[in-house]
């Protein structure tokens, strides 16, 4: 079988518009590839920086631990330790906070009624 050529006639206006669309599509694809390449480069840089940061943090933590080991331990009297325990137990509970918020809302509602 032989190769057959087929010719069609296209108006110059349609030809230019189609050619323009093809070129714009190619340009958009190239821009997308360029951005994809930039993302890959940035991802590798991010990974490298994370490794460096992890190393620096590990080093800093080990230095802090080393310094804390060398520092003398403070001897706190038992009386002060008991006072600290009592203070920590007297924290404001969430129910108290909720009661305050409810009362505040009631007061605001009354103010709105007076101003209306």
C-alpha positions in Angstrom: 0.0 0.0 0.0 1.2 3.4 -0.9 1.1 6.5 1.2 -1.7 8.8 0.2 -1.5 12.5 0.8 -4.6 14.4 1.7 -4.8 18.2 1.3 -7.4 20.4 2.8 -7.9 24.1 2.5 -8.0 26.2 5.6 -8.7 29.9 5.7 -5.7 32.1 6.8 -7.6 33.5 9.7 -8.4 30.0 11.2 -4.8 28.9 10.4 -3.3 31.8 12.4 -5.7 31.3 15.3 -4.9 27.5 15.4 -1.2 28.1 15.1 -1.4 30.8 17.9 -3.3 28.3 20.2 -0.6 25.6 19.6 2.2 28.0 20.3 0.5 29.3 23.5 -0.1 25.7 24.6 3.6 24.9 24.1 4.6 28.0 26.0 2.3 27.1 28.9 3.7 23.5 29.0 7.3 24.9 29.0 6.4 27.3 31.9 4.8 24.4 33.8 8.0 22.3 33.3 10.1 25.2 34.5 8.0 25.6 37.6 8.1 21.8 38.2 11.9 21.8 38.0 12.0 24.7 40.4 9.8 22.8 42.8 12.1 19.8 42.6 15.2 22.0 43.3 13.4 23.7 46.3 12.3 20.3 47.7 15.9 19.0 47.6 17.1 22.3 49.3 14.4 22.0 51.9 15.4 18.4 52.6 19.1 19.4 52.9 18.2 22.3 55.2 16.1 20.0 57.4 19.1 17.7 57.8 21.3 20.6 58.8 18.7 21.9 61.2 18.3 18.5 62.7 22.0 18.2 63.2 22.3 21.7 64.8 19.3 21.0 67.1 20.8 17.7 68.2 24.1 19.4 68.9 22.5 22.2 70.9 20.5 19.7 72.9 23.6 17.6 73.7 25.4 20.8 74.7 22.5 21.9 77.0 22.4 18.5 78.6 26.2 18.6 79.1 26.0 22.0 80.7 23.1 20.9 83.0 25.1 17.9 84.1 27.9 20.3 85.2 25.6 22.7 87.1 25.2 22.1 90.8 21.9 20.9 92.0 20.0 23.3 94.3 18.9 21.8 97.6 15.4 23.0 98.3 14.0 22.7 101.8 11.1 20.4 102.2 8.9 23.2 103.5 9.2 25.1 100.2 8.6 21.9 98.2 5.3 21.4 100.0 4.3 25.0 99.4 4.9 24.6 95.7 2.7 21.5 95.6 -0.1 23.3 97.3 0.1 26.2 94.9 0.0 23.9 91.9 -3.2 22.2 93.3 -5.1 25.5 93.6 -5.4 26.2 89.8 -8.5 27.7 88.4 -10.7 25.0 86.9 -12.5 25.2 83.6 -15.9 25.1 85.2 -15.1 28.4 87.1 -14.1 29.9 83.8 -17.4 28.7 82.2 -19.4 30.2 85.0 -17.6 33.6 84.5 -18.3 33.5 80.8 -22.0 32.7 81.4 -22.4 35.5 83.9 -20.6 37.9 81.4 -23.0 36.9 78.7 -26.0 37.5 81.0 -24.7 40.9 81.8 -24.2 41.7 78.1 -27.7 40.6 77.3 -29.1 42.8 80.1 -27.1 45.8 78.7 -28.5 45.2 75.2 -32.0 45.1 76.6 -31.4 48.4 78.4 -29.9 50.1 75.3 -32.7 48.9 73.0 
